């Protein structure tokens, strides 16, 4: 007779204040308390000498040369064993219930990231809990699975794990009779920090371009047009509200220099854009913010890109202002709205990173197309009642 024939162990979570009938699986946010019950139901009289309950976070990555599994969180709850029956003899067909609770923290313990890093900023990023990622069984909303656009090479999973223990004779140790797990969806708060990858990999981005503007008939140069893109303001995923549209803005500055006394000032013909998600992964560790690498055949080696649906705008005439004899300037404020898809906040761990970029293509008559690319930061709103811990607020100074 196997242990499964002798014993049933179930894990159930208490529905929280913010759960609803439409939620396929409740999201647990920073500061939330995960409360639940472990129910032990023996099918025959059996001795149980202990219960262990853990809140575990782990990440897995796979590359062509191998795969790796890393546990970045393992929090233990001390079960109240006063509810155990006399002599630890659990009776057949009785139900024994034991409470547990965990808090979703805003930082990981220092031992979660001990490898060498390029800067304290990287260390601090690695010690932020990442969101659940790459597991479709916990990516649901409204009874439907929603893709989080993680490549199959990456997975970040949170679980509640229960171990049923029995004493080993002539030893102080205990053996594990049975293990049960329950997956959770965790969405930690991610603060609205500037995109870190702009500092580490500027060659991936293009925030400024200038092209000559030619006469449509003679093709003679008429002037020089420069387009400057400011990185967009961060997109904020609203707290416990999956239905609101998430918007931001992009600021663009245009300069036009000409030698003509009364020039014909350029206008925009088209404005198109697209948001791109990049997931980096490794089986060693990221000692710095990762950059894209390709193999001999120019195929992605350590990353995967996802392109979201493109958008376009019809732009009004540019309102140029003359700032000198030959120089004209104007500015654009472009609204951006995320499509109604399952966006995961920007995050960095020792093995996995998810970042976003905005690609813009601007067409001006008489000039080559302007192709600009800027980093985009997506963060999750913090519950005001769940203030950052001291460790998370000050960060870690170890290199």
RONULUM-415121 format. One record per residue (C-alpha): residue number from 1; x, y, z. Coordinates in pm, 1 decimal, padded with zeros to 6 digits, m for minus. Each point is the difference from the previous one (the first is absolute). Example, Ala and Ser with C-alpha at 12.3 -4.5 7.8 and 13.67 -1.06 7.14 Angstrom:
1  01230.0  m00450.0  00780.0;
2  00137.0  00344.0  m00066.0;
This chain:
1  00000.0  00000.0  00000.0;
2  00145.2  00335.9  m00103.0;
3  m00006.4  00312.4  00213.8;
4  m00257.4  00148.9  m00239.1;
5  m00234.4  m00287.6  00087.3;
6  00049.7  00067.8  00370.4;
7  m00026.1  00378.2  00011.2;
8  m00149.6  00302.8  m00176.7;
9  00143.9  00348.8  00045.4;
10  m00169.2  00304.8  m00152.2;
11  00105.3  00366.9  m00011.1;
12  m00267.7  00269.3  m00023.2;
13  00031.3  00377.6  00002.4;
14  m00240.0  00240.5  00159.9;
15  m00153.4  00234.9  m00254.4;
16  00138.2  00344.0  00062.2;
17  m00175.8  00330.6  00033.4;
18  00069.5  00088.8  m00361.9;
19  m00079.3  m00332.3  m00168.8;
20  m00300.5  m00025.9  m00228.7;
21  m00198.3  m00262.9  m00184.7;
22  00155.5  00100.2  m00332.6;
23  00353.8  m00067.3  00112.5;
24  00133.4  m00322.2  m00144.5;
25  00267.8  00010.4  00268.1;
26  00047.4  00268.1  00262.5;
27  00312.0  00215.3  m00038.1;
28  00197.7  00050.0  00319.3;
29  00157.2  00346.7  00017.7;
30  00273.6  00151.1  00213.2;
31  m00118.0  00022.4  00359.6;
32  m00284.5  m00249.1  m00051.6;
33  m00039.7  m00271.1  00260.3;
34  m00040.0  m00348.4  m00145.8;
35  m00216.4  m00191.0  00243.8;
36  m00100.6  m00361.7  m00033.2;
37  m00066.8  m00340.0  00149.4;
38  00174.9  m00333.5  m00021.4;
39  m00257.0  m00279.6  00034.7;
40  00130.8  m00344.8  00095.7;
41  m00240.9  m00290.9  m00048.4;
42  00135.5  m00349.1  00079.2;
43  m00158.4  m00303.3  m00167.1;
44  00134.7  m00218.4  00278.1;
45  00153.2  00063.3  00340.0;
46  00345.2  00149.2  m00057.9;
47  00271.5  00172.2  00200.5;
48  00109.0  00345.7  m00115.5;
49  00277.0  00175.0  00192.7;
50  00001.6  00338.8  m00169.1;
51  m00121.0  00234.2  m00273.0;
52  00207.2  00254.7  m00190.1;
53  m00150.6  00279.1  m00210.1;
54  00218.6  00207.9  m00232.8;
55  m00054.1  00295.2  m00233.8;
56  00243.2  m00071.7  m00283.1;
57  00111.5  00204.4  m00300.0;
58  00213.0  m00153.8  m00272.5;
59  00114.7  00068.8  m00354.0;
60  00103.9  m00233.4  m00280.3;
61  00178.0  00073.9  m00326.5;
62  00107.7  m00213.1  m00293.5;
63  00255.0  00067.9  m00272.6;
64  00149.2  m00219.5  m00268.8;
65  00285.8  m00106.5  00226.7;
66  m00208.4  m00088.5  00305.9;
67  m00251.8  00112.6  00258.3;
68  00000.7  00127.9  00355.9;
69  m00241.1  00025.7  00292.5;
70  00043.0  00258.3  00276.7;
71  m00200.6  00051.1  00316.8;
72  00003.2  00368.3  00097.4;
73  m00256.2  m00014.6  00282.2;
74  m00079.0  m00260.9  00263.2;
75  m00202.1  00135.7  00294.0;
76  m00111.1  m00246.4  00265.5;
77  m00315.9  00026.7  00209.6;
78  00012.7  m00159.4  00344.6;
79  m00307.7  m00220.8  00019.4;
80  m00179.7  m00005.6  00334.5;
81  00031.7  m00367.7  00090.7;
82  m00219.2  00037.2  00307.3;
83  m00278.6  m00115.7  m00231.5;
84  00170.0  m00337.7  m00043.5;
85  m00186.3  m00293.4  00160.4;
86  00150.0  m00182.8  00303.4;
87  00317.2  m00196.4  m00081.6;
88  m00022.2  00148.4  m00352.4;
89  m00245.2  m00275.2  m00096.2;
90  m00220.1  00138.3  m00275.9;
91  m00326.6  m00192.6  m00011.9;
92  m00154.7  m00143.5  m00314.2;
93  m00265.3  00213.8  m00175.9;
94  00055.4  00295.0  00236.0;
95  00083.3  00345.9  m00131.9;
96  00280.6  00200.2  00155.2;
97  00039.8  00362.9  m00103.1;
98  00302.5  00222.8  00051.2;
99  00018.0  00371.3  m00081.9;
100  00290.3  00176.4  m00167.9;
101  00070.4  00349.1  m00130.3;
102  00276.3  00175.1  m00193.4;
103  00058.0  00359.2  m00101.8;
104  00102.8  00092.6  m00354.3;
105  00320.7  00189.8  00070.4;
106  00155.3  00279.8  m00201.8;
107  00354.1  m00131.3  00027.8;
108  00190.6  m00327.2  m00000.9;
109  00258.0  m00096.8  00262.1;
110  00361.5  00096.0  m00086.2;
111  00093.3  m00366.1  m00048.2;
112  m00235.4  m00012.5  m00299.9;
113  00266.9  00179.3  m00207.8;
114  00361.3  m00062.4  00100.2;
115  00182.8  00002.4  m00333.7;
116  00220.5  00288.7  m00111.0;
117  m00186.5  00293.7  m00158.0;
118  00109.7  00307.5  m00187.9;
119  m00172.7  00249.1  00230.3;
120  m00226.6  00029.0  00305.7;
121  m00283.6  00087.8  m00239.0;
122  00017.7  m00348.5  m00150.9;
123  00010.2  m00160.2  00344.5;
124  m00305.1  00194.8  00109.2;
125  m00189.2  m00100.4  m00316.1;
126  00082.5  m00367.7  00059.0;
127  m00129.1  00020.3  00356.3;
128  m00345.4  00115.5  m00104.4;
129  m00250.5  m00286.7  m00021.1;
130  m00086.0  m00064.9  m00365.8;
131  m00356.8  m00061.0  m00121.3;
132  m00134.9  m00342.0  m00091.4;
133  00115.2  m00057.0  m00355.9;
134  m00031.7  m00254.6  m00276.7;
135  m00249.5  m00240.1  00160.2;
136  m00338.4  00007.4  m00178.3;
137  m00173.6  m00179.0  00289.0;
138  00028.6  00317.3  00208.9;
139  m00047.6  00254.4  m00280.0;
140  m00376.6  00012.5  00002.9;
141  m00263.3  00269.7  00026.0;
142  m00373.9  m00034.0  m00046.3;
143  00029.6  m00374.4  m00044.9;
144  00232.4  00035.4  m00300.4;
145  00371.6  m00056.2  m00024.0;
146  00196.7  00311.2  m00096.1;
147  00341.1  m00017.1  m00160.5;
148  00274.3  00188.3  00186.2;
149  00229.3  m00040.3  m00304.8;
150  00271.3  m00186.0  00187.2;
151  00215.7  m00223.5  m00218.8;
152  m00020.6  m00374.1  00075.7;
153  00358.9  00022.7  00123.9;
154  m00099.9  00199.0  00312.6;
155  m00228.2  m00059.5  00294.2;
156  m00045.6  00168.7  00339.2;
157  m00233.0  m00184.3  00235.9;
158  m00127.0  00057.9  00354.7;
159  m00144.8  m00288.3  00202.5;
160  m00128.8  m00089.5  00342.7;
161  00167.6  m00328.5  00092.4;
162  m00108.0  m00232.5  00283.3;
163  00220.5  m00281.9  00129.3;
164  m00141.3  m00275.0  00221.4;
165  00273.5  m00127.2  00235.0;
166  00073.9  m00307.8  00207.7;
167  00278.2  m00047.8  00255.8;
168  00291.0  m00225.2  m00097.9;
169  00069.7  m00254.3  00278.2;
170  00328.8  00046.5  00187.8;
171  00044.1  00342.6  m00156.5;
172  m00100.0  00360.4  00057.7;
173  m00093.4  00034.8  m00365.7;
174  m00333.6  m00035.7  m00175.0;
175  m00080.9  m00152.7  m00336.6;
176  m00252.3  00138.8  m00249.1;
177  m00296.1  m00231.8  m00044.3;
178  m00186.0  00215.8  m00251.9;
179  00030.3  00335.6  m00176.5;
180  m00284.9  00207.3  m00139.8;
181  00028.3  00329.0  m00191.3;
182  m00234.7  00274.4  m00113.4;
183  00101.2  00257.8  m00260.2;
184  m00064.8  00370.8  00058.2;
185  00002.2  00305.3  m00221.6;
186  00215.5  00273.1  00150.6;
187  00018.7  00355.3  m00135.1;
188  00241.9  00199.1  00216.1;
189  00002.0  00377.8  m00011.8;
190  00266.1  00137.3  m00233.9;
191  00091.3  00362.2  00063.1;
192  00003.3  00268.8  m00268.7;
193  00376.6  00014.5  m00047.9;
194  00166.1  00119.1  m00322.8;
195  00078.3  m00276.5  m00251.2;
196  00328.9  m00143.7  00122.5;
197  00094.1  m00154.8  m00333.7;
198  00040.3  00341.7  m00163.9;
199  00316.1  00047.9  00204.5;
200  00149.0  m00341.8  m00068.4;
201  m00077.1  m00054.5  m00370.0;
202  m00040.6  00333.3  m00179.2;
203  00079.3  m00160.6  m00335.6;
204  m00333.4  m00182.8  00013.6;
205  m00183.7  00331.5  m00012.7;
206  m00015.6  00301.5  m00225.4;
207  m00141.0  00315.0  00157.5;
208  00112.6  00248.7  m00265.9;
209  00030.4  m00000.2  m00377.8;
210  00056.3  00267.5  m00262.4;
211  m00053.1  m00019.8  m00374.0;
212  00028.8  00240.2  m00289.1;
213  m00328.6  00126.9  m00145.0;
214  00012.8  00008.5  m00381.0;
215  m00204.3  00194.3  m00251.9;
216  m00261.6  m00231.4  m00148.6;
217  00086.1  00102.2  m00358.5;
218  00368.1  00089.2  m00017.4;
219  00107.3  m00219.9  00292.6;
220  00216.5  00287.5  00117.0;
221  00054.4  00025.8  00378.4;
222  m00240.6  00245.0  00162.2;
223  00097.1  m00046.6  00363.9;
224  00087.7  m00238.4  00281.0;
225  m00273.5  m00146.9  00222.2;
226  00077.5  m00146.0  00343.2;
227  m00250.4  m00202.6  00202.9;
228  00070.4  m00055.0  00372.4;
229  m00199.6  m00251.3  00203.7;
230  m00029.6  00010.5  00377.7;
231  m00046.8  m00341.5  00163.0;
232  m00373.6  m00040.7  00066.5;
233  m00137.9  00050.0  00346.3;
234  m00047.9  m00326.7  00186.5;
235  m00314.8  m00204.0  m00053.1;
236  m00173.1  m00076.2  00331.1;
237  m00198.5  m00323.4  00029.6;
238  m00285.0  00098.5  00233.6;
239  m00047.1  m00171.5  00333.2;
240  m00255.1  m00285.0  m00018.3;
241  m00160.2  00141.1  m00314.5;
242  00057.5  m00211.3  m00312.1;
243  m00251.8  00193.2  m00210.2;
244  00126.2  00360.1  m00001.1;
245  00192.8  00120.7  m00301.2;
246  00366.5  00067.4  00079.4;
247  00134.9  00314.4  m00166.0;
248  00310.3  00213.9  m00014.2;
249  00147.9  00270.6  m00222.5;
250  00302.4  00053.5  m00222.4;
251  00171.8  00336.3  m00040.0;
252  00175.0  00074.5  m00327.9;
253  00201.8  00304.9  m00098.1;
254  00062.4  00093.6  m00364.6;
255  00264.1  00240.2  m00128.8;
256  00030.0  00119.8  m00358.8;
257  00302.2  00190.9  m00125.8;
258  m00007.7  00161.4  m00343.1;
259  00195.5  00258.0  m00193.7;
260  m00303.3  00131.6  m00186.5;
261  m00149.7  00334.7  00090.0;
262  m00363.3  m00121.1  m00018.1;
263  00015.4  m00377.5  00018.5;
264  m00282.5  m00242.8  m00045.6;
265  m00012.0  m00160.8  00341.0;
266  m00031.6  m00382.0  00009.5;
267  m00312.2  m00180.5  00120.0;
268  m00059.5  m00355.4  00119.2;
269  m00146.4  m00237.1  m00255.8;
270  m00048.2  m00299.9  00232.0;
271  00070.5  m00105.1  00356.6;
272  00009.3  m00370.5  00086.5;
273  00112.5  m00184.8  00307.3;
274  00026.6  m00336.6  00165.0;
275  00076.4  m00127.2  00347.4;
276  00251.0  m00286.7  00025.6;
277  00054.8  m00225.7  00302.7;
278  00342.0  m00160.2  00043.6;
279  00061.9  m00288.4  00239.8;
280  00362.5  m00080.3  00083.9;
281  00101.0  m00333.0  00153.3;
282  00315.9  m00183.1  00105.1;
283  00105.6  m00319.0  00179.6;
284  00282.7  00173.3  00186.0;
285  m00093.8  00342.6  00134.8;
286  m00026.8  00358.3  m00117.7;
287  00275.9  00199.9  00166.8;
288  m00122.9  00312.8  m00178.0;
289  m00314.0  00104.8  m00179.9;
290  m00005.6  m00235.8  m00299.6;
291  00060.4  00092.8  m00361.4;
292  m00098.4  m00186.6  m00314.7;
293  00231.4  m00266.6  m00136.7;
294  m00027.9  m00194.8  m00325.4;
295  00155.0  m00322.0  m00124.4;
296  00206.3  m00061.0  m00312.4;
297  m00316.6  m00008.8  m00212.1;
298  m00126.3  00332.7  00142.8;
299  m00272.1  m00169.9  00202.9;
300  m00091.8  00119.6  00351.4;
301  00222.0  m00177.4  00250.0;
302  m00109.0  00127.2  00341.7;
303  m00327.3  00182.0  m00063.1;
304  m00344.2  m00017.5  m00157.1;
305  m00193.4  00292.3  m00150.5;
306  m00377.6  00038.9  m00011.9;
307  m00151.7  00268.9  m00221.0;
308  m00337.3  00136.2  00107.8;
309  m00260.6  00132.8  m00246.9;
310  00120.6  00315.8  m00178.2;
311  m00180.5  00331.9  00023.1;
312  m00007.3  00316.7  m00209.4;
313  m00106.5  00361.6  00043.0;
314  m00122.5  00270.1  m00233.7;
315  00202.9  00303.4  00097.2;
316  m00112.5  00359.8  m00034.9;
317  00221.4  00259.6  m00164.2;
318  00314.2  00077.6  00195.3;
319  00005.1  00340.1  00165.8;
320  00355.0  00115.1  m00071.0;
321  00161.7  00281.7  00197.9;
322  00297.3  00190.7  m00138.6;
323  00277.7  00019.0  00259.9;
324  00276.9  00149.4  m00216.5;
325  00059.7  00114.1  m00357.3;
326  00033.8  m00359.9  m00125.7;
327  m00142.7  m00212.6  00281.8;
328  m00359.3  m00106.5  00065.0;
329  m00131.7  m00215.3  00285.8;
330  m00320.3  m00174.8  00097.8;
331  m00113.2  m00269.5  00242.6;
332  m00248.5  m00287.4  00002.9;
333  m00176.9  m00167.9  00289.6;
334  m00119.1  m00341.8  m00116.0;
335  m00243.8  m00204.6  00212.5;
336  00067.5  m00373.4  00028.7;
337  m00239.5  m00267.2  00125.4;
338  00093.3  m00360.6  00068.0;
339  m00211.0  m00259.4  m00182.6;
340  m00226.0  m00209.6  00221.7;
341  00250.5  m00279.0  00044.4;
342  00169.3  m00164.9  00295.3;
343  00299.1  00226.2  00062.4;
344  00250.9  m00111.7  00262.9;
345  00187.1  00279.9  00181.3;
346  00362.5  00062.7  m00088.0;
347  00220.4  m00217.5  00221.7;
348  00351.9  m00137.9  00038.5;
349  00109.5  m00317.4  00181.0;
350  00326.4  m00192.9  00008.5;
351  m00119.8  m00214.6  m00293.1;
352  m00285.5  00183.9  m00174.9;
353  m00076.9  00358.9  m00103.0;
354  m00304.3  00148.8  m00171.7;
355  00033.7  00345.3  m00156.8;
356  m00200.8  00201.7  m00252.8;
357  00084.0  00238.9  m00280.3;
358  m00197.3  00238.4  m00218.3;
359  00086.9  00003.5  m00369.8;
360  m00118.0  00298.5  m00206.3;
361  00011.6  00058.8  m00374.7;
362  m00062.8  00356.3  m00114.1;
363  m00033.3  00095.2  m00364.1;
364  00067.2  00354.3  m00125.5;
365  m00031.3  00087.9  m00372.0;
366  00342.0  00048.0  m00156.1;
367  00194.3  m00177.0  00279.5;
368  00098.8  m00354.1  00081.9;
369  m00229.0  m00159.6  00261.7;
370  00088.7  00069.8  00361.5;
371  00030.0  m00321.2  00205.1;
372  00022.8  00057.9  00374.0;
373  00003.4  m00240.0  00292.9;
374  m00033.0  00078.0  00370.7;
375  m00018.0  m00215.9  00313.4;
376  m00337.3  m00025.9  00170.7;
377  m00054.2  m00072.8  00369.0;
378  m00316.1  m00178.7  00113.3;
379  m00063.9  m00016.5  00372.8;
380  m00268.9  m00131.6  00231.7;
381  m00175.6  00243.4  00230.1;
382  00076.3  m00044.6  00368.6;
383  m00274.8  m00034.4  00256.9;
384  00041.2  00313.7  00217.0;
385  m00060.2  m00212.6  00309.4;
386  00300.0  m00219.9  m00091.7;
387  00291.7  00237.9  00042.8;
388  00346.0  m00108.0  m00120.2;
389  00216.4  m00165.5  00261.6;
390  00314.4  00174.1  00116.0;
391  00219.0  m00249.2  m00187.1;
392  m00193.0  00046.7  m00322.4;
393  00003.7  00378.5  00037.5;
394  00372.8  00046.3  00056.9;
395  00119.5  m00288.0  m00214.5;
396  00319.9  m00197.4  00039.8;
397  00340.4  00161.1  m00032.7;
398  00205.1  m00313.0  m00051.3;
399  00151.5  m00014.6  m00350.2;
